[in-house]
Amino acid sequence: MKYSRPASVMRSLVGGLARFAYTECHFQVADAEEEWNVSDEFDLIHGRALMSCFNDPRVILRHTFKAVKPGCYLEIQDNFFPLQFAGPTPTKSALYKWSEIVASGGAKSERPWTNLQHYKRWMEEIGFQDVVKMGFYTPTGPWAKGEYYKLIERYFNANLRFGFPAASWKVMGALG
């Protein structure tokens, strides 16, 4: 898709997370699960790591379907839970155990972290066309092969360090 608006400008790099300043961008703070009150349709709606954010992700998908311009895009990047592994499942690892615990806690708190498997079907049922599901390998340790995967591993682990506590407390609390 050709985009006629000015490109974003990288402003700074803090803790491995890029900060951008957009020339034509505004922010609206609202509850995404309530009806969206937007005056314009969007060329792109992007969501990332939403697996624990909403009571019913289908509500958000319906809102995005109404808010995105025909022929434009909704992109969601999310994690598959419980986590899957490229090799044998390391059932004794802390990461595996955490993944199982938060998946159980999410289910018990009625915010399942296992919804990613349904996104494509839900999007098609709502009316999105040409839905593409792509999977990506995200290494979690320094044994990753090649500079690209080593960089991905560093970003993933930075996300884990910052996101584990916030993402875990509520769902683990649901387990008692």
Phi and psi in degrees as GROMACS dihedral restraints (atoms count N, CA, C in turn):
[ dihedral_restraints ]
;  ai    aj    ak    al  type     phi  dphi    fc
    3     4     5     6     1   -79.4    20    10
    4     5     6     7     1   132.0    20    10
    6     7     8     9     1  -116.6    20    10
    7     8     9    10     1   122.3    20    10
    9    10    11    12     1   -91.3    20    10
   10    11    12    13     1    -5.9    20    10
   12    13    14    15     1   -86.3    20    10
   13    14    15    16     1   157.3    20    10
   15    16    17    18     1   -59.9    20    10
   16    17    18    19     1   147.3    20    10
   18    19    20    21     1   -72.9    20    10
   19    20    21    22     1   160.6    20    10
   21    22    23    24     1   -75.7    20    10
   22    23    24    25     1   158.2    20    10
   24    25    26    27     1  -119.1    20    10
   25    26    27    28     1   126.3    20    10
   27    28    29    30     1   -69.6    20    10
   28    29    30    31     1   131.3    20    10
   30    31    32    33     1  -101.5    20    10
   31    32    33    34     1   -48.1    20    10
   33    34    35    36     1  -160.1    20    10
   34    35    36    37     1   165.0    20    10
   36    37    38    39     1  -121.9    20    10
   37    38    39    40     1   114.3    20    10
   39    40    41    42     1  -122.5    20    10
   40    41    42    43     1   119.6    20    10
   42    43    44    45     1    56.4    20    10
   43    44    45    46     1    31.6    20    10
   45    46    47    48     1    83.5    20    10
   46    47    48    49     1    -1.0    20    10
   48    49    50    51     1  -109.1    20    10
   49    50    51    52     1   124.9    20    10
   51    52    53    54     1   -75.0    20    10
   52    53    54    55     1   141.2    20    10
   54    55    56    57     1  -113.9    20    10
   55    56    57    58     1   131.8    20    10
   57    58    59    60     1  -121.1    20    10
   58    59    60    61     1   150.7    20    10
   60    61    62    63     1  -115.1    20    10
   61    62    63    64     1   118.6    20    10
   63    64    65    66     1   -97.9    20    10
   64    65    66    67     1   140.5    20    10
   66    67    68    69     1   -79.3    20    10
   67    68    69    70     1   -28.2    20    10
   69    70    71    72     1  -129.2    20    10
   70    71    72    73     1    72.6    20    10
   72    73    74    75     1  -142.8    20    10
   73    74    75    76     1   139.1    20    10
   75    76    77    78     1  -137.0    20    10
   76    77    78    79     1   158.9    20    10
   78    79    80    81     1  -120.0    20    10
   79    80    81    82     1   142.8    20    10
   81    82    83    84     1  -127.3    20    10
   82    83    84    85     1   122.3    20    10
   84    85    86    87     1   -92.1    20    10
   85    86    87    88     1   122.1    20    10
   87    88    89    90     1  -161.1    20    10
   88    89    90    91     1   167.9    20    10
   90    91    92    93     1   -82.1    20    10
   91    92    93    94     1   113.1    20    10
   93    94    95    96     1   -63.7    20    10
   94    95    96    97     1   -19.6    20    10
   96    97    98    99     1   -83.8    20    10
   97    98    99   100     1   -15.2    20    10
   99   100   101   102     1   -84.1    20    10
  100   101   102   103     1   167.1    20    10
  102   103   104   105     1   -57.4    20    10
  103   104   105   106     1   134.9    20    10
  105   106   107   108     1   -80.8    20    10
  106   107   108   109     1   129.6    20    10
  108   109   110   111     1  -109.0    20    10
  109   110   111   112     1    79.4    20    10
  111   112   113   114     1  -117.4    20    10
  112   113   114   115     1   140.9    20    10
  114   115   116   117     1   -88.1    20    10
  115   116   117   118     1   -22.3    20    10
  117   118   119   120     1  -119.2    20    10
  118   119   120   121     1   155.0    20    10
  120   121   122   123     1   -86.9    20    10
  121   122   123   124     1   158.0    20    10
  123   124   125   126     1  -104.5    20    10
  124   125   126   127     1   147.3    20    10
  126   127   128   129     1   -78.5    20    10
  127   128   129   130     1   -33.6    20    10
  129   130   131   132     1  -147.9    20    10
  130   131   132   133     1   133.0    20    10
  132   133   134   135     1  -120.8    20    10
  133   134   135   136     1   126.2    20    10
  135   136   137   138     1  -121.2    20    10
  136   137   138   139     1   132.8    20    10
  138   139   140   141     1  -129.4    20    10
  139   140   141   142     1   141.6    20    10
  141   142   143   144     1  -139.5    20    10
  142   143   144   145     1   136.9    20    10
  144   145   146   147     1    53.5    20    10
  145   146   147   148     1    53.7    20    10
  147   148   149   150     1   -97.7    20    10
  148   149   150   151     1     2.8    20    10
  150   151   152   153     1   -57.0    20    10
  151   152   153   154     1   -24.0    20    10
  153   154   155   156     1  -113.4    20    10
  154   155   156   157     1     6.9    20    10
  156   157   158   159     1   -85.7    20    10
  157   158   159   160     1   -28.8    20    10
  159   160   161   162     1  -127.9    20    10
  160   161   162   163     1   146.5    20    10
  162   163   164   165     1   -63.6    20    10
  163   164   165   166     1   -42.0    20    10
  165   166   167   168     1  -139.5    20    10
  166   167   168   169     1   101.4    20    10
  168   169   170   171     1   -58.1    20    10
  169   170   171   172     1   -23.4    20    10
  171   172   173   174     1   -62.5    20    10
  172   173   174   175     1   -32.4    20    10
  174   175   176   177     1   -61.3    20    10
  175   176   177   178     1   -45.0    20    10
  177   178   179   180     1   -65.3    20    10
  178   179   180   181     1   -41.3    20    10
  180   181   182   183     1   -62.6    20    10
  181   182   183   184     1   -39.0    20    10
  183   184   185   186     1   -64.1    20    10
  184   185   186   187     1   -43.0    20    10
  186   187   188   189     1   -62.0    20    10
  187   188   189   190     1   -43.3    20    10
  189   190   191   192     1   -67.1    20    10
  190   191   192   193     1   -36.2    20    10
  192   193   194   195     1   -60.4    20    10
  193   194   195   196     1   -40.1    20    10
  195   196   197   198     1   -72.7    20    10
  196   197   198   199     1   -26.4    20    10
  198   199   200   201     1   -96.4    20    10
  199   200   201   202     1   -16.1    20    10
  201   202   203   204     1   -91.6    20    10
  202   203   204   205     1   139.9    20    10
  204   205   206   207     1   -64.7    20    10
  205   206   207   208     1   146.4    20    10
  207   208   209   210     1   -56.4    20    10
  208   209   210   211     1   136.1    20    10
  210   211   212   213     1    83.7    20    10
  211   212   213   214     1    -0.7    20    10
  213   214   215   216     1  -104.9    20    10
  214   215   216   217     1  -163.8    20    10
  216   217   218   219     1  -128.5    20    10
  217   218   219   220     1   146.1    20    10
  219   220   221   222     1  -117.3    20    10
  220   221   222   223     1   125.3    20    10
  222   223   224   225     1  -122.5    20    10
  223   224   225   226     1   127.2    20    10
  225   226   227   228     1  -122.6    20    10
  226   227   228   229     1   128.6    20    10
  228   229   230   231     1  -116.8    20    10
  229   230   231   232     1   116.7    20    10
  231   232   233   234     1  -140.3    20    10
  232   233   234   235     1   169.9    20    10
  234   235   236   237     1  -102.0    20    10
  235   236   237   238     1   144.7    20    10
  237   238   239   240     1   -88.0    20    10
  238   239   240   241     1   125.1    20    10
  240   241   242   243     1  -124.8    20    10
  241   242   243   244     1   146.5    20    10
  243   244   245   246     1   -58.3    20    10
  244   245   246   247     1   155.3    20    10
  246   247   248   249     1   -56.7    20    10
  247   248   249   250     1   147.8    20    10
  249   250   251   252     1  -109.9    20    10
  250   251   252   253     1   157.0    20    10
  252   253   254   255     1  -126.9    20    10
  253   254   255   256     1   146.4    20    10
  255   256   257   258     1   -69.3    20    10
  256   257   258   259     1   -33.4    20    10
  258   259   260   261     1  -110.1    20    10
  259   260   261   262     1  -156.3    20    10
  261   262   263   264     1   -58.2    20    10
  262   263   264   265     1   138.9    20    10
  264   265   266   267     1   -65.7    20    10
  265   266   267   268     1   120.7    20    10
  267   268   269   270     1   -82.1    20    10
  268   269   270   271     1    75.5    20    10
  270   271   272   273     1   -62.3    20    10
  271   272   273   274     1   -17.0    20    10
  273   274   275   276     1   -96.4    20    10
  274   275   276   277     1    -1.8    20    10
  276   277   278   279     1   -79.2    20    10
  277   278   279   280     1   152.3    20    10
  279   280   281   282     1   -63.6    20    10
  280   281   282   283     1   -37.3    20    10
  282   283   284   285     1   -63.8    20    10
  283   284   285   286     1   -43.5    20    10
  285   286   287   288     1   -62.6    20    10
  286   287   288   289     1   -46.9    20    10
  288   289   290   291     1   -62.2    20    10
  289   290   291   292     1   -43.5    20    10
  291   292   293   294     1   -59.5    20    10
  292   293   294   295     1   -45.2    20    10
  294   295   296   297     1   -57.7    20    10
  295   296   297   298     1   -43.9    20    10
  297   298   299   300     1   -65.9    20    10
  298   299   300   301     1   -41.3    20    10
  300   301   302   303     1   -65.7    20    10
  301   302   303   304     1   -47.5    20    10
  303   304   305   306     1   -70.0    20    10
  304   305   306   307     1   -31.8    20    10
  306   307   308   309     1   -64.0    20    10
  307   308   309   310     1   -42.0    20    10
  309   310   311   312     1   -66.1    20    10
  310   311   312   313     1   -44.4    20    10
  312   313   314   315     1   -63.9    20    10
  313   314   315   316     1   -39.2    20    10
  315   316   317   318     1   -61.5    20    10
  316   317   318   319     1   -43.2    20    10
  318   319   320   321     1   -63.4    20    10
  319   320   321   322     1   -43.2    20    10
  321   322   323   324     1   -68.2    20    10
  322   323   324   325     1   -33.0    20    10
  324   325   326   327     1   -87.1    20    10
  325   326   327   328     1     7.8    20    10
  327   328   329   330     1    63.9    20    10
  328   329   330   331     1    28.5    20    10
  330   331   332   333     1  -131.0    20    10
  331   332   333   334     1    71.9    20    10
  333   334   335   336     1   -59.8    20    10
  334   335   336   337     1   134.9    20    10
  336   337   338   339     1   -85.0    20    10
  337   338   339   340     1     3.8    20    10
  339   340   341   342     1  -101.2    20    10
  340   341   342   343     1    16.5    20    10
  342   343   344   345     1   -77.3    20    10
  343   344   345   346     1   -16.6    20    10
  345   346   347   348     1   -52.3    20    10
  346   347   348   349     1   -38.0    20    10
  348   349   350   351     1   -60.8    20    10
  349   350   351   352     1   -18.3    20    10
  351   352   353   354     1  -100.7    20    10
  352   353   354   355     1   -12.7    20    10
  354   355   356   357     1   -54.0    20    10
  355   356   357   358     1   -49.6    20    10
  357   358   359   360     1   -59.2    20    10
  358   359   360   361     1   -48.7    20    10
  360   361   362   363     1   -61.9    20    10
  361   362   363   364     1   -45.7    20    10
  363   364   365   366     1   -60.8    20    10
  364   365   366   367     1   -43.3    20    10
  366   367   368   369     1   -61.5    20    10
  367   368   369   370     1   -42.9    20    10
  369   370   371   372     1   -65.9    20    10
  370   371   372   373     1   -40.4    20    10
  372   373   374   375     1   -63.0    20    10
  373   374   375   376     1   -34.8    20    10
  375   376   377   378     1   -74.3    20    10
  376   377   378   379     1   -26.3    20    10
  378   379   380   381     1   127.6    20    10
  379   380   381   382     1    -3.5    20    10
  381   382   383   384     1   -62.1    20    10
  382   383   384   385     1   143.3    20    10
  384   385   386   387     1  -114.4    20    10
  385   386   387   388     1   156.8    20    10
  387   388   389   390     1    54.3    20    10
  388   389   390   391     1    43.9    20    10
  390   391   392   393     1   -72.1    20    10
  391   392   393   394     1   128.5    20    10
  393   394   395   396     1  -117.1    20    10
  394   395   396   397     1   129.2    20    10
  396   397   398   399     1  -108.6    20    10
  397   398   399   400     1   125.9    20    10
  399   400   401   402     1  -125.0    20    10
  400   401   402   403     1   139.6    20    10
  402   403   404   405     1  -109.4    20    10
  403   404   405   406     1   145.8    20    10
  405   406   407   408     1  -129.1    20    10
  406   407   408   409     1   140.7    20    10
  408   409   410   411     1   -84.1    20    10
  409   410   411   412     1   125.6    20    10
  411   412   413   414     1  -122.1    20    10
  412   413   414   415     1   103.1    20    10
  414   415   416   417     1   -66.5    20    10
  415   416   417   418     1   148.3    20    10
  417   418   419   420     1  -114.8    20    10
  418   419   420   421     1     1.9    20    10
  420   421   422   423     1  -140.2    20    10
  421   422   423   424     1   168.5    20    10
  423   424   425   426     1   -70.7    20    10
  424   425   426   427     1    -3.4    20    10
  426   427   428   429     1   -79.5    20    10
  427   428   429   430     1    -1.8    20    10
  429   430   431   432     1   -55.7    20    10
  430   431   432   433     1   142.5    20    10
  432   433   434   435     1   -93.5    20    10
  433   434   435   436     1   131.8    20    10
  435   436   437   438     1    88.5    20    10
  436   437   438   439     1   151.3    20    10
  438   439   440   441     1   -63.0    20    10
  439   440   441   442     1   -37.7    20    10
  441   442   443   444     1   -59.6    20    10
  442   443   444   445     1   -51.6    20    10
  444   445   446   447     1   -70.0    20    10
  445   446   447   448     1   -29.7    20    10
  447   448   449   450     1   -66.1    20    10
  448   449   450   451     1   -38.9    20    10
  450   451   452   453     1   -66.5    20    10
  451   452   453   454     1   -43.9    20    10
  453   454   455   456     1   -58.9    20    10
  454   455   456   457     1   -42.7    20    10
  456   457   458   459     1   -60.4    20    10
  457   458   459   460     1   -42.3    20    10
  459   460   461   462     1   -64.6    20    10
  460   461   462   463     1   -43.1    20    10
  462   463   464   465     1   -64.5    20    10
  463   464   465   466     1   -44.2    20    10
  465   466   467   468     1   -60.4    20    10
  466   467   468   469     1   -45.8    20    10
  468   469   470   471     1   -67.9    20    10
  469   470   471   472     1   -33.2    20    10
  471   472   473   474     1   -63.3    20    10
  472   473   474   475     1   -43.1    20    10
  474   475   476   477     1   -61.2    20    10
  475   476   477   478     1   -41.5    20    10
  477   478   479   480     1   -63.1    20    10
  478   479   480   481     1   -45.5    20    10
  480   481   482   483     1   -59.5    20    10
  481   482   483   484     1   -40.9    20    10
  483   484   485   486     1   -82.6    20    10
  484   485   486   487     1   -32.4    20    10
  486   487   488   489     1   -93.0    20    10
  487   488   489   490     1   -26.3    20    10
  489   490   491   492     1   -52.4    20    10
  490   491   492   493     1   -55.7    20    10
  492   493   494   495     1   -59.4    20    10
  493   494   495   496     1   -49.2    20    10
  495   496   497   498     1   -64.0    20    10
  496   497   498   499     1   -41.7    20    10
  498   499   500   501     1   -74.9    20    10
  499   500   501   502     1   -22.6    20    10
  501   502   503   504     1   -92.2    20    10
  502   503   504   505     1   -37.6    20    10
  504   505   506   507     1   -56.6    20    10
  505   506   507   508     1   -48.3    20    10
  507   508   509   510     1   -65.2    20    10
  508   509   510   511     1   -47.9    20    10
  510   511   512   513     1   -72.8    20    10
  511   512   513   514     1   -31.9    20    10
  513   514   515   516     1   -70.2    20    10
  514   515   516   517     1   -33.3    20    10
  516   517   518   519     1   -63.0    20    10
  517   518   519   520     1   -31.2    20    10
  519   520   521   522     1   -65.4    20    10
  520   521   522   523     1   -23.0    20    10
  522   523   524   525     1   -84.1    20    10
  523   524   525   526     1   -10.9    20    10
